[in-house]
Amino acid sequence: MALDLEEQENLANLKSFWARYGNYIIGVITVALLVYSGMSAWKWYQRDQAADAGKLYETLINSISKNEKDKTYLAAEDLQNKYGGTSYAAMGSLVAAKVAMDSNDATKAQSYLKWTANQASDDSFRALAQLRLLGILIDQGTEASLKEADQLLKEKAVKGFEPLWIERRGDWYLVQTKIPEARTEYLKAMKAMQSDRAFPEDARGLLKVKIDAVGGM
């Protein structure tokens, strides 16, 4: 069917517009499709990674029940190397650190805790690893370990864990028999805990024992 003059003019305008902007439009659409497909692929990859990491974490837990420490450590290290961005890697390293400490291997425990403190994607796991690492370093009580603990304590505490961070500073003073300084930190920690209902009563109870030991409230 023959086109009338208006239709011919519209078609000509469309051809002219496409000649000028067609490649740009195709480029924009292509980028949009790539972004969408990339996001979909990333979500699928994350789900796939989490599923595989979960299976490996289950292997780690099973190895503990069988008292197979070497398999526990191997699974923890595989989680770090292959699935370091998942929460399972952080959990696996914390569990492996506990196994190492129960076996009186403080060096290995520290290595797992340091990995978690530096690499964990979840702040709660990172804070827990830092606090446990501080406990080991302070308990060792050597010049080198106390210096390392001091450097760590100078870092900013993970939000929500500040009272425990202050308490660890008190422990740091206490192991050096700096009683007045320890008491000051413990009292600061108790004040912070009392203003935060998120802390369980057990945490306050333990801190109260420490305060009593250095002179009381």
RODO-149839 format. One line per field, with one value per residue (C-alpha): residue in three letters; x, y, z. Coordinates in steps of 0.1 Angstrom, whole numbers. Example, Ala and Ser with C-alpha at 12.3 -4.5 7.8 and 13.67 -1.06 7.14 Angstrom:
! RODO-149839
code	c(ALA,SER)
c1	c(123,137)
c2	c(-45,-11)
c3	c(78,71)
! end
This chain:
! RODO-149839
code	c(MET,ALA,LEU,ASP,LEU,GLU,GLU,GLN,GLU,ASN,LEU,ALA,ASN,LEU,LYS,SER,PHE,TRP,ALA,ARG,TYR,GLY,ASN,TYR,ILE,ILE,GLY,VAL,ILE,THR,VAL,ALA,LEU,LEU,VAL,TYR,SER,GLY,MET,SER,ALA,TRP,LYS,TRP,TYR,GLN,ARG,ASP,GLN,ALA,ALA,ASP,ALA,GLY,LYS,LEU,TYR,GLU,THR,LEU,ILE,ASN,SER,ILE,SER,LYS,ASN,GLU,LYS,ASP,LYS,THR,TYR,LEU,ALA,ALA,GLU,ASP,LEU,GLN,ASN,LYS,TYR,GLY,GLY,THR,SER,TYR,ALA,ALA,MET,GLY,SER,LEU,VAL,ALA,ALA,LYS,VAL,ALA,MET,ASP,SER,ASN,ASP,ALA,THR,LYS,ALA,GLN,SER,TYR,LEU,LYS,TRP,THR,ALA,ASN,GLN,ALA,SER,ASP,ASP,SER,PHE,ARG,ALA,LEU,ALA,GLN,LEU,ARG,LEU,LEU,GLY,ILE,LEU,ILE,ASP,GLN,GLY,THR,GLU,ALA,SER,LEU,LYS,GLU,ALA,ASP,GLN,LEU,LEU,LYS,GLU,LYS,ALA,VAL,LYS,GLY,PHE,GLU,PRO,LEU,TRP,ILE,GLU,ARG,ARG,GLY,ASP,TRP,TYR,LEU,VAL,GLN,THR,LYS,ILE,PRO,GLU,ALA,ARG,THR,GLU,TYR,LEU,LYS,ALA,MET,LYS,ALA,MET,GLN,SER,ASP,ARG,ALA,PHE,PRO,GLU,ASP,ALA,ARG,GLY,LEU,LEU,LYS,VAL,LYS,ILE,ASP,ALA,VAL,GLY,GLY,MET)
c1	c(0,14,23,9,31,29,37,67,79,76,95,122,126,128,155,174,171,182,212,223,216,210,245,243,209,221,251,230,206,236,252,219,215,251,246,213,228,259,239,219,250,266,235,236,274,268,241,263,293,272,259,293,308,280,288,325,316,295,325,345,319,318,356,354,330,354,384,401,420,439,407,393,422,422,385,390,418,398,370,394,410,379,350,366,338,312,303,311,348,348,328,351,382,367,359,394,409,390,401,437,435,420,450,474,485,482,502,478,448,462,466,430,418,440,426,390,399,413,392,357,329,307,316,304,327,355,349,347,380,397,385,396,429,433,425,453,479,471,471,505,518,551,566,559,524,514,528,508,477,483,485,453,435,444,423,386,363,336,303,284,314,330,323,341,370,373,372,401,421,415,427,458,466,457,482,509,496,486,456,443,444,427,399,394,389,366,344,342,333,306,290,289,274,247,236,233,206,221,247,237,237,265,288,281,285,320,330,317,340,369,359,356,391,406,389,352,327)
c2	c(0,34,57,92,123,126,89,92,123,104,74,97,114,80,68,100,97,61,69,95,78,41,29,49,34,-1,6,18,-12,-36,-21,-23,-59,-67,-50,-69,-102,-95,-88,-120,-140,-124,-133,-168,-170,-158,-184,-211,-200,-200,-235,-249,-231,-245,-280,-275,-259,-290,-311,-290,-295,-332,-335,-320,-346,-372,-354,-351,-319,-320,-322,-293,-271,-282,-273,-240,-231,-242,-220,-190,-197,-206,-189,-161,-137,-159,-159,-196,-188,-165,-191,-219,-199,-191,-227,-238,-212,-227,-262,-250,-233,-265,-283,-257,-244,-207,-199,-217,-202,-167,-173,-181,-153,-128,-139,-134,-101,-88,-106,-113,-97,-95,-70,-92,-121,-96,-81,-116,-126,-94,-99,-135,-126,-99,-124,-147,-120,-105,-140,-146,-115,-113,-80,-88,-100,-70,-47,-64,-62,-25,-18,-37,-19,15,6,17,-9,-24,-5,-22,-39,-8,-19,-52,-33,-11,-42,-57,-26,-31,-67,-53,-31,-58,-83,-57,-52,-16,-18,18,20,-14,-3,29,9,-17,10,27,-6,-12,22,15,-19,-6,19,-8,-35,-57,-70,-101,-102,-128,-102,-77,-103,-113,-76,-71,-99,-81,-48,-63,-78,-44,-24,-25,0)
c3	c(0,-10,18,19,21,59,64,40,59,93,79,65,99,116,92,98,136,136,113,138,171,163,174,206,215,208,229,259,256,254,285,304,294,304,338,344,333,354,385,379,374,406,427,413,420,456,462,447,468,500,493,486,516,538,528,536,570,577,570,594,622,615,618,653,665,653,669,635,640,608,588,608,600,563,560,577,554,523,535,537,503,483,501,520,513,530,567,567,563,594,614,603,613,647,653,642,665,694,685,683,718,733,719,735,701,706,675,652,671,666,628,624,646,627,594,607,623,590,564,578,559,590,616,645,635,631,665,681,666,678,713,714,700,726,753,741,738,772,789,774,792,774,763,727,731,753,727,700,722,728,691,685,713,698,668,668,683,661,667,695,710,727,763,757,741,771,794,774,780,817,814,796,826,851,838,843,879,871,894,894,856,854,878,858,826,842,857,823,807,833,827,790,795,818,792,765,771,744,768,787,825,824,808,835,862,850,848,883,896,880,895,930,925,920,947,939,927)
! end
